[in-house]
Amino acid sequence: MTLPRFPDLSSRTALVTGGAEGIGRAIVEAFATQGTTVAFLDLNATLGEALASDLVAAGARVVFHSVDLREVGATQEAIRALAADLGPFSICVNNAGHDERHRFDEVTEAYWDDRFAVNLRPMMFVSQGVAPGMRALGGGAIVNVGSTSWIQGAPGLIAYTTAKSAVIGFTRSLARELGPDGIRVNCVTPGWVMTERQRKMWWTPEKWAAAEARQSIKGEILPEDIAAMVLFLSSDAARRCTGQNYIVDAGVV
Ligand SMILES: NC(=O)c1ccc[n+]([C@@H]2O[C@H](COP(=O)([O-])OP(=O)(O)OC[C@H]3O[C@@H](n4cnc5c(N)ncnc54)[C@H](O)[C@@H]3O)[C@@H](O)[C@H]2O)c1
């Protein structure tokens, strides 16, 4: 698909978490295409470095930093170092997440905490890391990535769905916290998006047929479809949008 252009994004600096693969990768590429300066964080150093060097070779301003977002101190230190190099971030996309399956009866306290440390906690502390810079700039946009899995009551990943449901509450409260500083906070909630990981781990002809039957409009949802919504919410075109949840699921929930 051809992404729309948002001219104001060419003078912005964006931070994207989990940008090495999947939806995050599409978001990094989409910002790069807009001329946005992009820094992205990811656990996967091999894929992250390869993506950054490809985009830089194509003329984009892109920087990768490898970090495990479960390490709050290291993550905030990385954000400080990147902002010192690139200038403060006016856009932050809290995208990283992991939908590892687990059985309800086997969830331990440590596993539950770890799933929240991956799927929810970074949103809080990455936002805390970028907020001072956004205040200094006079405003900014934070976009948090949720999931329709909890709305559907999907079984087999209760720690993930519970953490993802909290993204909405976090978004609404943070929008109130940061609104007076001109910082908008929104949530994008994807349906089933055909990333490489989803195709490899979960896609079967039967599952896809069942999923597509539930969609009001037919056809796969691609990472670029989520990136398009993220671009819009990050841009001045969305200057009166905050505290909201935007579902991109082809009309399932
Ligand atoms: N693909 C879907 O169908 C779908 C549906 C709904 C919501 N989502 C959400 O979209 C977001 C992106 O998902 P995706 O499908 O692109 O996943 P993905 O697994 O393809 O990519 C996730 C990226 O995040 C990184 N990451 C994971 N844990 C990390 C950590 N602790 N520290 C640093 N980086 C880490 C991974 O290395 C990877 O590059 C997630 O928040 C996910 O919950 C995805």
The ligand as an SDF file (V2000), in Angstrom:
LIG
                    3D

 44 48  0  0  0  0  0  0  0  0999 V2000
    0.7760   -9.0860   14.8410 N   0  0  0  0  0  0  0  0  0  0  0  0
   -0.4520   -9.0650   15.3650 C   0  0  0  0  0  0  0  0  0  0  0  0
   -1.3450   -9.7620   14.8940 O   0  0  0  0  0  0  0  0  0  0  0  0
   -0.7620   -8.1470   16.5290 C   0  0  0  0  0  0  0  0  0  0  0  0
   -2.1100   -8.0380   16.9050 C   0  0  0  0  0  0  0  0  0  0  0  0
   -2.4460   -7.1960   17.9460 C   0  0  0  0  0  0  0  0  0  0  0  0
   -1.4650   -6.4790   18.5950 C   0  0  0  0  0  0  0  0  0  0  0  0
   -0.1590   -6.6100   18.2290 N   0  0  0  0  0  0  0  0  0  0  0  0
    0.8200   -5.8140   18.9640 C   0  0  0  0  0  0  0  0  0  0  0  0
    1.6430   -5.1120   18.0650 O   0  0  0  0  0  0  0  0  0  0  0  0
    2.9390   -4.9210   18.6260 C   0  0  0  0  0  0  0  0  0  0  0  0
    3.9870   -5.4440   17.6690 C   0  0  0  0  0  0  0  0  0  0  0  0
    3.7470   -6.8330   17.4990 O   0  0  0  0  0  0  0  0  0  0  0  0
    4.3210   -7.6670   16.2660 P   0  0  0  0  0  0  0  0  0  0  0  0
    3.2440   -8.5750   15.8460 O   0  0  0  0  0  0  0  0  0  0  0  0
    4.9490   -6.7690   15.2770 O   0  0  0  0  0  0  0  0  0  0  0  0
    5.4240   -8.5410   17.0350 O   0  0  0  0  0  0  0  0  0  0  0  0
    6.8390   -9.0890   16.5260 P   0  0  0  0  0  0  0  0  0  0  0  0
    7.1610  -10.2070   17.4580 O   0  0  0  0  0  0  0  0  0  0  0  0
    6.8040   -9.3540   15.0770 O   0  0  0  0  0  0  0  0  0  0  0  0
    7.8080   -7.8550   16.8120 O   0  0  0  0  0  0  0  0  0  0  0  0
    7.9620   -7.3870   18.1200 C   0  0  0  0  0  0  0  0  0  0  0  0
    9.3020   -6.6880   18.2500 C   0  0  0  0  0  0  0  0  0  0  0  0
    9.4440   -6.2850   19.6270 O   0  0  0  0  0  0  0  0  0  0  0  0
   10.7150   -6.7120   20.0860 C   0  0  0  0  0  0  0  0  0  0  0  0
   10.6710   -6.9650   21.5280 N   0  0  0  0  0  0  0  0  0  0  0  0
    9.9050   -7.8870   22.1660 C   0  0  0  0  0  0  0  0  0  0  0  0
   10.1930   -7.8910   23.4700 N   0  0  0  0  0  0  0  0  0  0  0  0
   11.1570   -6.9470   23.6730 C   0  0  0  0  0  0  0  0  0  0  0  0
   11.8790   -6.5010   24.8000 C   0  0  0  0  0  0  0  0  0  0  0  0
   11.6790   -7.0290   26.0130 N   0  0  0  0  0  0  0  0  0  0  0  0
   12.7980   -5.5290   24.6370 N   0  0  0  0  0  0  0  0  0  0  0  0
   13.0300   -5.0100   23.4090 C   0  0  0  0  0  0  0  0  0  0  0  0
   12.3940   -5.4010   22.3110 N   0  0  0  0  0  0  0  0  0  0  0  0
   11.4680   -6.3650   22.4290 C   0  0  0  0  0  0  0  0  0  0  0  0
   11.0240   -7.9750   19.3020 C   0  0  0  0  0  0  0  0  0  0  0  0
   12.4160   -8.2630   19.2910 O   0  0  0  0  0  0  0  0  0  0  0  0
   10.4650   -7.6350   17.9300 C   0  0  0  0  0  0  0  0  0  0  0  0
   11.4080   -6.9740   17.1090 O   0  0  0  0  0  0  0  0  0  0  0  0
    2.9230   -5.6490   19.9670 C   0  0  0  0  0  0  0  0  0  0  0  0
    2.6520   -4.7340   20.9890 O   0  0  0  0  0  0  0  0  0  0  0  0
    1.7920   -6.6370   19.8050 C   0  0  0  0  0  0  0  0  0  0  0  0
    1.2500   -6.9950   21.0370 O   0  0  0  0  0  0  0  0  0  0  0  0
    0.2150   -7.4410   17.2080 C   0  0  0  0  0  0  0  0  0  0  0  0
  1  2  1  0
  2  3  2  0
  2  4  1  0
  4  5  1  0
  4 44  2  0
  5  6  2  0
  6  7  1  0
  7  8  2  0
  8  9  1  0
  8 44  1  0
  9 10  1  0
  9 42  1  0
 10 11  1  0
 11 12  1  0
 11 40  1  0
 12 13  1  0
 13 14  1  0
 14 15  2  0
 14 16  1  0
 14 17  1  0
 17 18  1  0
 18 19  2  0
 18 20  1  0
 18 21  1  0
 21 22  1  0
 22 23  1  0
 23 24  1  0
 23 38  1  0
 24 25  1  0
 25 26  1  0
 25 36  1  0
 26 27  1  0
 26 35  1  0
 27 28  2  0
 28 29  1  0
 29 30  1  0
 29 35  2  0
 30 31  1  0
 30 32  2  0
 32 33  1  0
 33 34  2  0
 34 35  1  0
 36 37  1  0
 36 38  1  0
 38 39  1  0
 40 41  1  0
 40 42  1  0
 42 43  1  0
M  CHG  2   8   1  16  -1
M  END
$$$$
